[in-house]
């Protein structure tokens, strides 16, 4: 009986270790996904801000040219 009990205990410990490894891998994967998503979001934000600045600059130039034409 002692041998069977030790075998059960070993199996239980192995299962717990396997579950712990799986949980650790899952947490690492989730962290990587978050990092990737953050990087993608930051890049998209930079691109959108650059486009917004370009539009604003173009709008300002257009208004300036119209004003100059009206003054002539």
mmCIF file of the N, C-alpha and C atoms, coordinates in Angstrom:
data_MODEL
# 
_entry.id   MODEL 
# 
loop_
_atom_site.group_PDB 
_atom_site.id 
_atom_site.type_symbol 
_atom_site.label_atom_id 
_atom_site.label_alt_id 
_atom_site.label_comp_id 
_atom_site.label_asym_id 
_atom_site.label_entity_id 
_atom_site.label_seq_id 
_atom_site.pdbx_PDB_ins_code 
_atom_site.Cartn_x 
_atom_site.Cartn_y 
_atom_site.Cartn_z 
_atom_site.occupancy 
_atom_site.B_iso_or_equiv 
_atom_site.pdbx_formal_charge 
_atom_site.auth_seq_id 
_atom_site.auth_comp_id 
_atom_site.auth_asym_id 
_atom_site.auth_atom_id 
_atom_site.pdbx_PDB_model_num 
ATOM 1   N N  . UNK A 1 1  ? 0.810  -1.192 0.000   1.00 0.00 ? 1  UNK A N  1 
ATOM 2   C CA . UNK A 1 1  ? 0.000  0.000  0.000   1.00 0.00 ? 1  UNK A CA 1 
ATOM 3   C C  . UNK A 1 1  ? 0.857  1.261  0.000   1.00 0.00 ? 1  UNK A C  1 
ATOM 4   N N  . UNK A 1 2  ? 1.945  1.238  0.687   1.00 0.00 ? 2  UNK A N  1 
ATOM 5   C CA . UNK A 1 2  ? 2.802  2.413  0.738   1.00 0.00 ? 2  UNK A CA 1 
ATOM 6   C C  . UNK A 1 2  ? 3.341  2.747  -0.654  1.00 0.00 ? 2  UNK A C  1 
ATOM 7   N N  . UNK A 1 3  ? 3.624  1.723  -1.445  1.00 0.00 ? 3  UNK A N  1 
ATOM 8   C CA . UNK A 1 3  ? 4.127  1.932  -2.794  1.00 0.00 ? 3  UNK A CA 1 
ATOM 9   C C  . UNK A 1 3  ? 3.055  2.564  -3.676  1.00 0.00 ? 3  UNK A C  1 
ATOM 10  N N  . UNK A 1 4  ? 1.819  2.077  -3.546  1.00 0.00 ? 4  UNK A N  1 
ATOM 11  C CA . UNK A 1 4  ? 0.720  2.659  -4.314  1.00 0.00 ? 4  UNK A CA 1 
ATOM 12  C C  . UNK A 1 4  ? 0.479  4.114  -3.912  1.00 0.00 ? 4  UNK A C  1 
ATOM 13  N N  . UNK A 1 5  ? 0.572  4.377  -2.651  1.00 0.00 ? 5  UNK A N  1 
ATOM 14  C CA . UNK A 1 5  ? 0.359  5.744  -2.155  1.00 0.00 ? 5  UNK A CA 1 
ATOM 15  C C  . UNK A 1 5  ? 1.445  6.669  -2.697  1.00 0.00 ? 5  UNK A C  1 
ATOM 16  N N  . UNK A 1 6  ? 2.699  6.199  -2.699  1.00 0.00 ? 6  UNK A N  1 
ATOM 17  C CA . UNK A 1 6  ? 3.802  6.997  -3.241  1.00 0.00 ? 6  UNK A CA 1 
ATOM 18  C C  . UNK A 1 6  ? 3.605  7.239  -4.732  1.00 0.00 ? 6  UNK A C  1 
ATOM 19  N N  . UNK A 1 7  ? 3.143  6.217  -5.442  1.00 0.00 ? 7  UNK A N  1 
ATOM 20  C CA . UNK A 1 7  ? 2.900  6.346  -6.877  1.00 0.00 ? 7  UNK A CA 1 
ATOM 21  C C  . UNK A 1 7  ? 1.812  7.383  -7.135  1.00 0.00 ? 7  UNK A C  1 
ATOM 22  N N  . UNK A 1 8  ? 0.737  7.345  -6.352  1.00 0.00 ? 8  UNK A N  1 
ATOM 23  C CA . UNK A 1 8  ? -0.328 8.340  -6.476  1.00 0.00 ? 8  UNK A CA 1 
ATOM 24  C C  . UNK A 1 8  ? 0.193  9.740  -6.186  1.00 0.00 ? 8  UNK A C  1 
ATOM 25  N N  . UNK A 1 9  ? 0.983  9.831  -5.148  1.00 0.00 ? 9  UNK A N  1 
ATOM 26  C CA . UNK A 1 9  ? 1.540  11.130 -4.766  1.00 0.00 ? 9  UNK A CA 1 
ATOM 27  C C  . UNK A 1 9  ? 2.446  11.665 -5.883  1.00 0.00 ? 9  UNK A C  1 
ATOM 28  N N  . UNK A 1 10 ? 3.273  10.805 -6.439  1.00 0.00 ? 10 UNK A N  1 
ATOM 29  C CA . UNK A 1 10 ? 4.150  11.214 -7.545  1.00 0.00 ? 10 UNK A CA 1 
ATOM 30  C C  . UNK A 1 10 ? 3.340  11.670 -8.757  1.00 0.00 ? 10 UNK A C  1 
ATOM 31  N N  . UNK A 1 11 ? 2.283  10.929 -9.086  1.00 0.00 ? 11 UNK A N  1 
ATOM 32  C CA . UNK A 1 11 ? 1.426  11.313 -10.204 1.00 0.00 ? 11 UNK A CA 1 
ATOM 33  C C  . UNK A 1 11 ? 0.760  12.667 -9.953  1.00 0.00 ? 11 UNK A C  1 
ATOM 34  N N  . UNK A 1 12 ? 0.312  12.846 -8.726  1.00 0.00 ? 12 UNK A N  1 
ATOM 35  C CA . UNK A 1 12 ? -0.324 14.119 -8.361  1.00 0.00 ? 12 UNK A CA 1 
ATOM 36  C C  . UNK A 1 12 ? 0.670  15.267 -8.505  1.00 0.00 ? 12 UNK A C  1 
ATOM 37  N N  . UNK A 1 13 ? 1.883  15.061 -8.023  1.00 0.00 ? 13 UNK A N  1 
ATOM 38  C CA . UNK A 1 13 ? 2.913  16.100 -8.136  1.00 0.00 ? 13 UNK A CA 1 
ATOM 39  C C  . UNK A 1 13 ? 3.253  16.381 -9.597  1.00 0.00 ? 13 UNK A C  1 
ATOM 40  N N  . UNK A 1 14 ? 3.341  15.326 -10.399 1.00 0.00 ? 14 UNK A N  1 
ATOM 41  C CA . UNK A 1 14 ? 3.638  15.509 -11.824 1.00 0.00 ? 14 UNK A CA 1 
ATOM 42  C C  . UNK A 1 14 ? 2.534  16.305 -12.520 1.00 0.00 ? 14 UNK A C  1 
ATOM 43  N N  . UNK A 1 15 ? 1.279  15.980 -12.190 1.00 0.00 ? 15 UNK A N  1 
ATOM 44  C CA . UNK A 1 15 ? 0.157  16.722 -12.772 1.00 0.00 ? 15 UNK A CA 1 
ATOM 45  C C  . UNK A 1 15 ? 0.202  18.189 -12.355 1.00 0.00 ? 15 UNK A C  1 
ATOM 46  N N  . UNK A 1 16 ? 0.493  18.435 -11.091 1.00 0.00 ? 16 UNK A N  1 
ATOM 47  C CA . UNK A 1 16 ? 0.559  19.812 -10.614 1.00 0.00 ? 16 UNK A CA 1 
ATOM 48  C C  . UNK A 1 16 ? 1.684  20.582 -11.314 1.00 0.00 ? 16 UNK A C  1 
ATOM 49  N N  . UNK A 1 17 ? 2.824  19.926 -11.467 1.00 0.00 ? 17 UNK A N  1 
ATOM 50  C CA . UNK A 1 17 ? 3.936  20.571 -12.161 1.00 0.00 ? 17 UNK A CA 1 
ATOM 51  C C  . UNK A 1 17 ? 3.580  20.859 -13.615 1.00 0.00 ? 17 UNK A C  1 
ATOM 52  N N  . UNK A 1 18 ? 2.917  19.911 -14.275 1.00 0.00 ? 18 UNK A N  1 
ATOM 53  C CA . UNK A 1 18 ? 2.504  20.096 -15.660 1.00 0.00 ? 18 UNK A CA 1 
ATOM 54  C C  . UNK A 1 18 ? 1.504  21.250 -15.765 1.00 0.00 ? 18 UNK A C  1 
ATOM 55  N N  . UNK A 1 19 ? 0.569  21.299 -14.846 1.00 0.00 ? 19 UNK A N  1 
ATOM 56  C CA . UNK A 1 19 ? -0.408 22.392 -14.844 1.00 0.00 ? 19 UNK A CA 1 
ATOM 57  C C  . UNK A 1 19 ? 0.282  23.737 -14.619 1.00 0.00 ? 19 UNK A C  1 
ATOM 58  N N  . UNK A 1 20 ? 1.248  23.728 -13.721 1.00 0.00 ? 20 UNK A N  1 
ATOM 59  C CA . UNK A 1 20 ? 1.994  24.960 -13.450 1.00 0.00 ? 20 UNK A CA 1 
ATOM 60  C C  . UNK A 1 20 ? 2.758  25.407 -14.701 1.00 0.00 ? 20 UNK A C  1 
ATOM 61  N N  . UNK A 1 21 ? 3.399  24.461 -15.397 1.00 0.00 ? 21 UNK A N  1 
ATOM 62  C CA . UNK A 1 21 ? 4.121  24.792 -16.632 1.00 0.00 ? 21 UNK A CA 1 
ATOM 63  C C  . UNK A 1 21 ? 3.170  25.343 -17.696 1.00 0.00 ? 21 UNK A C  1 
ATOM 64  N N  . UNK A 1 22 ? 2.026  24.683 -17.823 1.00 0.00 ? 22 UNK A N  1 
ATOM 65  C CA . UNK A 1 22 ? 1.050  25.148 -18.812 1.00 0.00 ? 22 UNK A CA 1 
ATOM 66  C C  . UNK A 1 22 ? 0.552  26.550 -18.466 1.00 0.00 ? 22 UNK A C  1 
ATOM 67  N N  . UNK A 1 23 ? 0.292  26.786 -17.198 1.00 0.00 ? 23 UNK A N  1 
ATOM 68  C CA . UNK A 1 23 ? -0.167 28.114 -16.765 1.00 0.00 ? 23 UNK A CA 1 
ATOM 69  C C  . UNK A 1 23 ? 0.908  29.165 -17.035 1.00 0.00 ? 23 UNK A C  1 
ATOM 70  N N  . UNK A 1 24 ? 2.147  28.837 -16.747 1.00 0.00 ? 24 UNK A N  1 
ATOM 71  C CA . UNK A 1 24 ? 3.255  29.764 -16.999 1.00 0.00 ? 24 UNK A CA 1 
ATOM 72  C C  . UNK A 1 24 ? 3.379  30.078 -18.486 1.00 0.00 ? 24 UNK A C  1 
ATOM 73  N N  . UNK A 1 25 ? 3.268  29.052 -19.322 1.00 0.00 ? 25 UNK A N  1 
ATOM 74  C CA . UNK A 1 25 ? 3.354  29.254 -20.770 1.00 0.00 ? 25 UNK A CA 1 
ATOM 75  C C  . UNK A 1 25 ? 2.202  30.135 -21.257 1.00 0.00 ? 25 UNK A C  1 
ATOM 76  N N  . UNK A 1 26 ? 1.013  29.893 -20.735 1.00 0.00 ? 26 UNK A N  1 
ATOM 77  C CA . UNK A 1 26 ? -0.148 30.685 -21.111 1.00 0.00 ? 26 UNK A CA 1 
ATOM 78  C C  . UNK A 1 26 ? 0.050  32.151 -20.713 1.00 0.00 ? 26 UNK A C  1 
ATOM 79  N N  . UNK A 1 27 ? 0.531  32.370 -19.498 1.00 0.00 ? 27 UNK A N  1 
ATOM 80  C CA . UNK A 1 27 ? 0.755  33.742 -19.036 1.00 0.00 ? 27 UNK A CA 1 
ATOM 81  C C  . UNK A 1 27 ? 1.810  34.453 -19.887 1.00 0.00 ? 27 UNK A C  1 
ATOM 82  N N  . UNK A 1 28 ? 2.882  33.740 -20.233 1.00 0.00 ? 28 UNK A N  1 
ATOM 83  C CA . UNK A 1 28 ? 3.913  34.333 -21.100 1.00 0.00 ? 28 UNK A CA 1 
ATOM 84  C C  . UNK A 1 28 ? 3.345  34.666 -22.471 1.00 0.00 ? 28 UNK A C  1 
ATOM 85  N N  . UNK A 1 29 ? 2.555  33.754 -23.013 1.00 0.00 ? 29 UNK A N  1 
ATOM 86  C CA . UNK A 1 29 ? 1.948  33.990 -24.327 1.00 0.00 ? 29 UNK A CA 1 
ATOM 87  C C  . UNK A 1 29 ? 1.028  35.196 -24.291 1.00 0.00 ? 29 UNK A C  1 
ATOM 88  N N  . UNK A 1 30 ? 0.230  35.285 -23.238 1.00 0.00 ? 30 UNK A N  1 
ATOM 89  C CA . UNK A 1 30 ? -0.675 36.431 -23.108 1.00 0.00 ? 30 UNK A CA 1 
ATOM 90  C C  . UNK A 1 30 ? 0.117  37.726 -23.002 1.00 0.00 ? 30 UNK A C  1 
ATOM 91  N N  . UNK A 1 31 ? 1.203  37.709 -22.254 1.00 0.00 ? 31 UNK A N  1 
ATOM 92  C CA . UNK A 1 31 ? 2.035  38.907 -22.106 1.00 0.00 ? 31 UNK A CA 1 
ATOM 93  C C  . UNK A 1 31 ? 2.636  39.304 -23.447 1.00 0.00 ? 31 UNK A C  1 
ATOM 94  N N  . UNK A 1 32 ? 3.068  38.329 -24.237 1.00 0.00 ? 32 UNK A N  1 
ATOM 95  C CA . UNK A 1 32 ? 3.633  38.620 -25.554 1.00 0.00 ? 32 UNK A CA 1 
ATOM 96  C C  . UNK A 1 32 ? 2.582  39.224 -26.474 1.00 0.00 ? 32 UNK A C  1 
ATOM 97  N N  . UNK A 1 33 ? 1.371  38.681 -26.415 1.00 0.00 ? 33 UNK A N  1 
ATOM 98  C CA . UNK A 1 33 ? 0.289  39.216 -27.243 1.00 0.00 ? 33 UNK A CA 1 
ATOM 99  C C  . UNK A 1 33 ? 0.001  40.657 -26.862 1.00 0.00 ? 33 UNK A C  1 
ATOM 100 N N  . UNK A 1 34 ? -0.029 40.939 -25.573 1.00 0.00 ? 34 UNK A N  1 
ATOM 101 C CA . UNK A 1 34 ? -0.271 42.304 -25.110 1.00 0.00 ? 34 UNK A CA 1 
ATOM 102 C C  . UNK A 1 34 ? 0.839  43.224 -25.606 1.00 0.00 ? 34 UNK A C  1 
ATOM 103 N N  . UNK A 1 35 ? 2.089  42.774 -25.521 1.00 0.00 ? 35 UNK A N  1 
ATOM 104 C CA . UNK A 1 35 ? 3.211  43.591 -25.989 1.00 0.00 ? 35 UNK A CA 1 
ATOM 105 C C  . UNK A 1 35 ? 3.101  43.856 -27.483 1.00 0.00 ? 35 UNK A C  1 
ATOM 106 N N  . UNK A 1 36 ? 2.754  42.829 -28.245 1.00 0.00 ? 36 UNK A N  1 
ATOM 107 C CA . UNK A 1 36 ? 2.621  42.980 -29.692 1.00 0.00 ? 36 UNK A CA 1 
ATOM 108 C C  . UNK A 1 36 ? 1.488  43.949 -30.003 1.00 0.00 ? 36 UNK A C  1 
ATOM 109 N N  . UNK A 1 37 ? 0.349  43.763 -29.330 1.00 0.00 ? 37 UNK A N  1 
ATOM 110 C CA . UNK A 1 37 ? -0.788 44.652 -29.564 1.00 0.00 ? 37 UNK A CA 1 
ATOM 111 C C  . UNK A 1 37 ? -0.439 46.084 -29.189 1.00 0.00 ? 37 UNK A C  1 
ATOM 112 N N  . UNK A 1 38 ? 0.270  46.269 -28.084 1.00 0.00 ? 38 UNK A N  1 
ATOM 113 C CA . UNK A 1 38 ? 0.675  47.616 -27.681 1.00 0.00 ? 38 UNK A CA 1 
ATOM 114 C C  . UNK A 1 38 ? 1.565  48.246 -28.738 1.00 0.00 ? 38 UNK A C  1 
ATOM 115 N N  . UNK A 1 39 ? 2.504  47.476 -29.261 1.00 0.00 ? 39 UNK A N  1 
ATOM 116 C CA . UNK A 1 39 ? 3.406  47.999 -30.283 1.00 0.00 ? 39 UNK A CA 1 
ATOM 117 C C  . UNK A 1 39 ? 2.626  48.366 -31.549 1.00 0.00 ? 39 UNK A C  1 
ATOM 118 N N  . UNK A 1 40 ? 1.684  47.519 -31.935 1.00 0.00 ? 40 UNK A N  1 
ATOM 119 C CA . UNK A 1 40 ? 0.871  47.798 -33.118 1.00 0.00 ? 40 UNK A CA 1 
ATOM 120 C C  . UNK A 1 40 ? 0.024  49.046 -32.912 1.00 0.00 ? 40 UNK A C  1 
ATOM 121 N N  . UNK A 1 41 ? -0.569 49.164 -31.744 1.00 0.00 ? 41 UNK A N  1 
ATOM 122 C CA . UNK A 1 41 ? -1.409 50.321 -31.436 1.00 0.00 ? 41 UNK A CA 1 
ATOM 123 C C  . UNK A 1 41 ? -0.574 51.591 -31.444 1.00 0.00 ? 41 UNK A C  1 
ATOM 124 N N  . UNK A 1 42 ? 0.613  51.528 -30.862 1.00 0.00 ? 42 UNK A N  1 
ATOM 125 C CA . UNK A 1 42 ? 1.485  52.699 -30.852 1.00 0.00 ? 42 UNK A CA 1 
ATOM 126 C C  . UNK A 1 42 ? 1.874  53.110 -32.270 1.00 0.00 ? 42 UNK A C  1 
ATOM 127 N N  . UNK A 1 43 ? 2.173  52.138 -33.112 1.00 0.00 ? 43 UNK A N  1 
ATOM 128 C CA . UNK A 1 43 ? 2.544  52.441 -34.499 1.00 0.00 ? 43 UNK A CA 1 
ATOM 129 C C  . UNK A 1 43 ? 1.364  53.064 -35.241 1.00 0.00 ? 43 UNK A C  1 
ATOM 130 N N  . UNK A 1 44 ? 0.183  52.495 -35.071 1.00 0.00 ? 44 UNK A N  1 
ATOM 131 C CA . UNK A 1 44 ? -1.009 53.053 -35.713 1.00 0.00 ? 44 UNK A CA 1 
ATOM 132 C C  . UNK A 1 44 ? -1.266 54.478 -35.233 1.00 0.00 ? 44 UNK A C  1 
ATOM 133 N N  . UNK A 1 45 ? -1.078 54.705 -33.948 1.00 0.00 ? 45 UNK A N  1 
ATOM 134 C CA . UNK A 1 45 ? -1.284 56.044 -33.385 1.00 0.00 ? 45 UNK A CA 1 
ATOM 135 C C  . UNK A 1 45 ? -0.309 57.031 -33.990 1.00 0.00 ? 45 UNK A C  1 
ATOM 136 N N  . UNK A 1 46 ? 0.952  56.640 -34.099 1.00 0.00 ? 46 UNK A N  1 
ATOM 137 C CA . UNK A 1 46 ? 1.952  57.526 -34.716 1.00 0.00 ? 46 UNK A CA 1 
ATOM 138 C C  . UNK A 1 46 ? 1.569  57.858 -36.153 1.00 0.00 ? 46 UNK A C  1 
ATOM 139 N N  . UNK A 1 47 ? 1.145  56.841 -36.905 1.00 0.00 ? 47 UNK A N  1 
ATOM 140 C CA . UNK A 1 47 ? 0.759  57.060 -38.298 1.00 0.00 ? 47 UNK A CA 1 
ATOM 141 C C  . UNK A 1 47 ? -0.433 57.993 -38.402 1.00 0.00 ? 47 UNK A C  1 
ATOM 142 N N  . UNK A 1 48 ? -1.438 57.771 -37.559 1.00 0.00 ? 48 UNK A N  1 
ATOM 143 C CA . UNK A 1 48 ? -2.628 58.625 -37.592 1.00 0.00 ? 48 UNK A CA 1 
ATOM 144 C C  . UNK A 1 48 ? -2.298 60.062 -37.204 1.00 0.00 ? 48 UNK A C  1 
ATOM 145 N N  . UNK A 1 49 ? -1.439 60.238 -36.215 1.00 0.00 ? 49 UNK A N  1 
ATOM 146 C CA . UNK A 1 49 ? -1.036 61.592 -35.823 1.00 0.00 ? 49 UNK A CA 1 
ATOM 147 C C  . UNK A 1 49 ? -0.282 62.289 -36.947 1.00 0.00 ? 49 UNK A C  1 
ATOM 148 N N  . UNK A 1 50 ? 0.581  61.550 -37.626 1.00 0.00 ? 50 UNK A N  1 
ATOM 149 C CA . UNK A 1 50 ? 1.324  62.132 -38.752 1.00 0.00 ? 50 UNK A CA 1 
ATOM 150 C C  . UNK A 1 50 ? 0.362  62.555 -39.856 1.00 0.00 ? 50 UNK A C  1 
ATOM 151 N N  . UNK A 1 51 ? -0.607 61.713 -40.176 1.00 0.00 ? 51 UNK A N  1 
ATOM 152 C CA . UNK A 1 51 ? -1.596 62.057 -41.200 1.00 0.00 ? 51 UNK A CA 1 
ATOM 153 C C  . UNK A 1 51 ? -2.415 63.273 -40.775 1.00 0.00 ? 51 UNK A C  1 
ATOM 154 N N  . UNK A 1 52 ? -2.778 63.303 -39.505 1.00 0.00 ? 52 UNK A N  1 
ATOM 155 C CA . UNK A 1 52 ? -3.563 64.426 -38.993 1.00 0.00 ? 52 UNK A CA 1 
ATOM 156 C C  . UNK A 1 52 ? -2.764 65.730 -39.103 1.00 0.00 ? 52 UNK A C  1 
ATOM 157 N N  . UNK A 1 53 ? -1.482 65.684 -38.761 1.00 0.00 ? 53 UNK A N  1 
ATOM 158 C CA . UNK A 1 53 ? -0.633 66.868 -38.877 1.00 0.00 ? 53 UNK A CA 1 
ATOM 159 C C  . UNK A 1 53 ? -0.518 67.324 -40.328 1.00 0.00 ? 53 UNK A C  1 
ATOM 160 N N  . UNK A 1 54 ? -0.368 66.358 -41.248 1.00 0.00 ? 54 UNK A N  1 
ATOM 161 C CA . UNK A 1 54 ? -0.278 66.690 -42.669 1.00 0.00 ? 54 UNK A CA 1 
ATOM 162 C C  . UNK A 1 54 ? -1.552 67.366 -43.153 1.00 0.00 ? 54 UNK A C  1 
ATOM 163 N N  . UNK A 1 55 ? -2.701 66.840 -42.762 1.00 0.00 ? 55 UNK A N  1 
ATOM 164 C CA . UNK A 1 55 ? -3.978 67.438 -43.157 1.00 0.00 ? 55 UNK A CA 1 
ATOM 165 C C  . UNK A 1 55 ? -4.102 68.853 -42.600 1.00 0.00 ? 55 UNK A C  1 
ATOM 166 N N  . UNK A 1 56 ? -3.736 69.015 -41.347 1.00 0.00 ? 56 UNK A N  1 
ATOM 167 C CA . UNK A 1 56 ? -3.812 70.337 -40.720 1.00 0.00 ? 56 UNK A CA 1 
ATOM 168 C C  . UNK A 1 56 ? -2.882 71.320 -41.429 1.00 0.00 ? 56 UNK A C  1 
ATOM 169 N N  . UNK A 1 57 ? -1.695 70.865 -41.771 1.00 0.00 ? 57 UNK A N  1 
ATOM 170 C CA . UNK A 1 57 ? -0.733 71.713 -42.484 1.00 0.00 ? 57 UNK A CA 1 
ATOM 171 C C  . UNK A 1 57 ? -1.288 72.097 -43.858 1.00 0.00 ? 57 UNK A C  1 
ATOM 172 N N  . UNK A 1 58 ? -1.849 71.120 -44.549 1.00 0.00 ? 58 UNK A N  1 
ATOM 173 C CA . UNK A 1 58 ? -2.433 71.377 -45.867 1.00 0.00 ? 58 UNK A CA 1 
ATOM 174 C C  . UNK A 1 58 ? -3.598 72.374 -45.747 1.00 0.00 ? 58 UNK A C  1 
ATOM 175 N N  . UNK A 1 59 ? -4.427 72.201 -44.746 1.00 0.00 ? 59 UNK A N  1 
ATOM 176 C CA . UNK A 1 59 ? -5.557 73.095 -44.518 1.00 0.00 ? 59 UNK A CA 1 
ATOM 177 C C  . UNK A 1 59 ? -5.069 74.515 -44.245 1.00 0.00 ? 59 UNK A C  1 
ATOM 178 N N  . UNK A 1 60 ? -4.034 74.628 -43.441 1.00 0.00 ? 60 UNK A N  1 
ATOM 179 C CA . UNK A 1 60 ? -3.479 75.940 -43.115 1.00 0.00 ? 60 UNK A CA 1 
ATOM 180 C C  . UNK A 1 60 ? -2.925 76.610 -44.376 1.00 0.00 ? 60 UNK A C  1 
ATOM 181 N N  . UNK A 1 61 ? -2.201 75.845 -45.175 1.00 0.00 ? 61 UNK A N  1 
ATOM 182 C CA . UNK A 1 61 ? -1.666 76.404 -46.422 1.00 0.00 ? 61 UNK A CA 1 
ATOM 183 C C  . UNK A 1 61 ? -2.793 76.833 -47.361 1.00 0.00 ? 61 UNK A C  1 
ATOM 184 N N  . UNK A 1 62 ? -3.830 76.026 -47.468 1.00 0.00 ? 62 UNK A N  1 
ATOM 185 C CA . UNK A 1 62 ? -4.961 76.359 -48.334 1.00 0.00 ? 62 UNK A CA 1 
ATOM 186 C C  . UNK A 1 62 ? -5.620 77.659 -47.871 1.00 0.00 ? 62 UNK A C  1 
ATOM 187 N N  . UNK A 1 63 ? -5.821 77.793 -46.581 1.00 0.00 ? 63 UNK A N  1 
ATOM 188 C CA . UNK A 1 63 ? -6.432 79.018 -46.051 1.00 0.00 ? 63 UNK A CA 1 
ATOM 189 C C  . UNK A 1 63 ? -5.537 80.223 -46.310 1.00 0.00 ? 63 UNK A C  1 
ATOM 190 N N  . UNK A 1 64 ? -4.252 80.038 -46.172 1.00 0.00 ? 64 UNK A N  1 
ATOM 191 C CA . UNK A 1 64 ? -3.306 81.120 -46.407 1.00 0.00 ? 64 UNK A CA 1 
ATOM 192 C C  . UNK A 1 64 ? -3.361 81.561 -47.871 1.00 0.00 ? 64 UNK A C  1 
ATOM 193 N N  . UNK A 1 65 ? -3.366 80.602 -48.788 1.00 0.00 ? 65 UNK A N  1 
ATOM 194 C CA . UNK A 1 65 ? -3.412 80.910 -50.226 1.00 0.00 ? 65 UNK A CA 1 
ATOM 195 C C  . UNK A 1 65 ? -4.717 81.614 -50.582 1.00 0.00 ? 65 UNK A C  1 
ATOM 196 N N  . UNK A 1 66 ? -5.829 81.156 -50.012 1.00 0.00 ? 66 UNK A N  1 
ATOM 197 C CA . UNK A 1 66 ? -7.118 81.814 -50.281 1.00 0.00 ? 66 UNK A CA 1 
ATOM 198 C C  . UNK A 1 66 ? -7.104 83.252 -49.803 1.00 0.00 ? 66 UNK A C  1 
ATOM 199 N N  . UNK A 1 67 ? -6.554 83.437 -48.618 1.00 0.00 ? 67 UNK A N  1 
ATOM 200 C CA . UNK A 1 67 ? -6.486 84.794 -48.078 1.00 0.00 ? 67 UNK A CA 1 
ATOM 201 C C  . UNK A 1 67 ? -5.632 85.689 -48.954 1.00 0.00 ? 67 UNK A C  1 
ATOM 202 N N  . UNK A 1 68 ? -4.521 85.156 -49.418 1.00 0.00 ? 68 UNK A N  1 
ATOM 203 C CA . UNK A 1 68 ? -3.654 85.939 -50.287 1.00 0.00 ? 68 UNK A CA 1 
ATOM 204 C C  . UNK A 1 68 ? -4.361 86.275 -51.603 1.00 0.00 ? 68 UNK A C  1 
ATOM 205 N N  . UNK A 1 69 ? -5.120 85.328 -52.146 1.00 0.00 ? 69 UNK A N  1 
ATOM 206 C CA . UNK A 1 69 ? -5.833 85.560 -53.404 1.00 0.00 ? 69 UNK A CA 1 
ATOM 207 C C  . UNK A 1 69 ? -6.925 86.604 -53.230 1.00 0.00 ? 69 UNK A C  1 
ATOM 208 N N  . UNK A 1 70 ? -7.597 86.550 -52.084 1.00 0.00 ? 70 UNK A N  1 
ATOM 209 C CA . UNK A 1 70 ? -8.658 87.520 -51.818 1.00 0.00 ? 70 UNK A CA 1 
ATOM 210 C C  . UNK A 1 70 ? -8.101 88.926 -51.674 1.00 0.00 ? 70 UNK A C  1 
ATOM 211 N N  . UNK A 1 71 ? -6.890 89.038 -51.145 1.00 0.00 ? 71 UNK A N  1 
ATOM 212 C CA . UNK A 1 71 ? -6.283 90.352 -50.929 1.00 0.00 ? 71 UNK A CA 1 
ATOM 213 C C  . UNK A 1 71 ? -5.828 90.979 -52.261 1.00 0.00 ? 71 UNK A C  1 
ATOM 214 N N  . UNK A 1 72 ? -5.576 90.178 -53.254 1.00 0.00 ? 72 UNK A N  1 
ATOM 215 C CA . UNK A 1 72 ? -5.090 90.691 -54.535 1.00 0.00 ? 72 UNK A CA 1 
ATOM 216 C C  . UNK A 1 72 ? -6.153 91.353 -55.305 1.00 0.00 ? 72 UNK A C  1 
# 
